[in-house]
Amino acid sequence: MVTQTERDYFQTLFRQLDTDGDGTIAQVDLDQLVQGTLLRSGAVPGSERWRRITDLGNRLWDDLRAGLDGDGNGTVSAREFVTAYRRPEFLERTAIPFEVAVLEMSDEDGDGRVSVTEWLAWQRAKGLPVGEALAEFSQIDADGDGYLERSEYTQYLETRYKS
């Protein structure tokens, strides 16, 4: 059974991935999200960073679609999306590595951590209100140093998805 908090979280995440707002996620939605994130990050097309995020985005799409596109229409519905995100193997193999890689893309100064300023820029680009973005940053920043480390974010995602 999905709780209201989970439902709200998955609806928000689904809307972020459904870039054209048609109520389904297709490969073009994820491609637009990934390429837009890469462009905003200043990544050079064809660079190692560009290929890594693109490959992870493609894996996310392949894993979402594989075995979940019950009606065979080449898209993932909200119900199919929730099903994928509730599978531990999907989270560990695809969703968490993808989200961590995207977080790393927001590390504009390349210091290996994400400042609150970098976080807010990334979240605003995703359409998240500043207040919500700041609240989430505070939840993730376990040591309270004002920066997000890869390990903190990974732990946050694991807790968020597996709770």
C-alpha positions in Angstrom: 0.0 0.0 0.0 1.3 3.4 -1.0 1.1 6.1 1.7 -0.1 9.7 0.9 3.5 11.0 1.4 4.8 8.4 -1.1 2.0 9.2 -3.5 2.8 12.9 -3.3 6.5 12.3 -3.8 6.0 9.9 -6.8 3.5 12.3 -8.4 6.1 15.2 -8.1 8.9 13.0 -9.5 6.6 11.7 -12.3 5.7 15.3 -13.3 9.3 16.2 -13.4 10.1 13.3 -15.8 6.9 13.8 -17.9 8.5 16.8 -19.6 5.7 17.3 -22.2 3.0 16.9 -19.6 1.0 14.3 -21.5 0.5 12.0 -18.5 3.0 9.4 -19.6 6.8 9.1 -19.7 8.3 8.3 -23.1 12.0 8.1 -24.1 11.8 11.6 -25.5 10.8 12.9 -22.0 13.9 11.5 -20.4 16.0 12.6 -23.3 14.8 16.2 -22.9 15.4 16.1 -19.2 18.9 14.6 -19.5 20.0 16.9 -22.3 18.5 20.0 -20.7 20.3 19.1 -17.4 23.6 18.6 -19.3 23.2 21.9 -21.2 22.5 23.8 -18.0 25.5 22.2 -16.3 27.8 23.4 -19.1 28.9 19.9 -20.0 30.5 19.6 -23.4 28.6 17.5 -25.8 30.4 14.2 -26.4 32.5 14.6 -23.2 32.9 11.8 -20.6 30.4 13.6 -18.3 27.9 14.0 -21.2 28.1 10.3 -22.2 27.9 9.1 -18.6 24.7 11.0 -17.8 23.2 10.2 -21.2 24.0 6.5 -20.7 22.4 6.5 -17.2 19.3 8.3 -18.7 19.0 5.6 -21.3 19.4 2.9 -18.7 16.7 4.6 -16.6 14.4 4.6 -19.6 15.2 0.9 -20.6 14.6 -0.3 -17.0 11.4 1.7 -16.6 10.0 0.3 -19.8 11.2 -3.3 -19.5 8.4 -5.4 -18.2 6.4 -2.4 -17.1 4.9 -1.2 -20.3 1.9 -3.5 -19.8 -0.1 -2.2 -22.6 2.8 -2.2 -25.0 2.4 1.4 -26.1 6.0 2.5 -25.6 5.3 4.8 -22.7 5.2 4.4 -18.9 2.1 5.5 -17.0 2.1 6.8 -13.5 1.0 3.4 -12.2 3.8 1.7 -14.0 6.3 4.3 -12.8 5.4 3.7 -9.1 5.7 0.0 -9.6 9.3 0.4 -11.0 10.3 2.7 -8.1 9.1 0.2 -5.5 11.4 -2.5 -6.8 14.7 -2.6 -4.8 16.7 -3.8 -7.8 15.5 -0.9 -9.9 16.4 1.6 -7.2 19.9 0.1 -6.6 20.8 -0.5 -10.3 19.2 2.5 -12.0 17.3 5.2 -10.1 19.8 6.0 -7.3 22.9 6.0 -9.6 21.1 8.2 -12.1 20.0 10.7 -9.4 23.5 10.8 -7.9 25.0 11.4 -11.3 22.6 14.2 -12.0 23.4 15.7 -8.6 27.1 15.6 -9.5 26.3 17.5 -12.6 25.2 20.4 -10.4 28.6 20.6 -8.9 29.5 23.7 -11.0 32.9 24.4 -9.4 34.0 20.8 -9.5 35.0 20.5 -5.8 33.2 17.2 -5.4 30.4 18.5 -3.3 27.2 20.6 -4.0 26.7 23.9 -2.2 23.3 25.2 -1.2 23.6 27.7 -4.1 24.4 25.0 -6.6 21.5 22.9 -5.2 19.0 25.8 -5.5 20.0 26.4 -9.1 19.5 22.7 -9.9 16.1 22.6 -8.1 14.8 25.8 -9.7 15.6 24.3 -13.1 13.5 21.3 -12.1 10.7 23.7 -11.1 10.8 23.1 -7.3 9.9 26.1 -5.2 12.9 27.6 -3.2 11.3 26.9 0.2 10.9 23.2 -0.7 14.4 23.0 -2.1 15.9 24.5 1.0 13.9 22.2 3.3 15.1 19.2 1.2 18.7 20.4 1.3 18.6 20.6 5.1 17.2 17.0 5.3 20.0 15.7 3.0 22.9 17.7 4.6 23.3 15.2 7.5 26.5 16.8 8.9 25.1 20.3 8.6 28.2 21.7 6.8 26.2 23.4 4.1 27.4 21.0 1.4 26.0 17.8 0.0 28.5 15.0 -0.4 27.8 12.0 -2.7 27.5 9.7 0.3 25.0 11.9 2.1 22.8 12.1 -1.1 23.0 8.4 -1.7 22.0 7.7 1.9 19.1 10.1 1.6 17.9 8.5 -1.6 18.1 5.0 -0.1 16.2 6.1 3.0 13.6 8.0 0.9 12.9 5.2 -1.5 13.2 2.3 0.9 11.2 3.7 3.8 
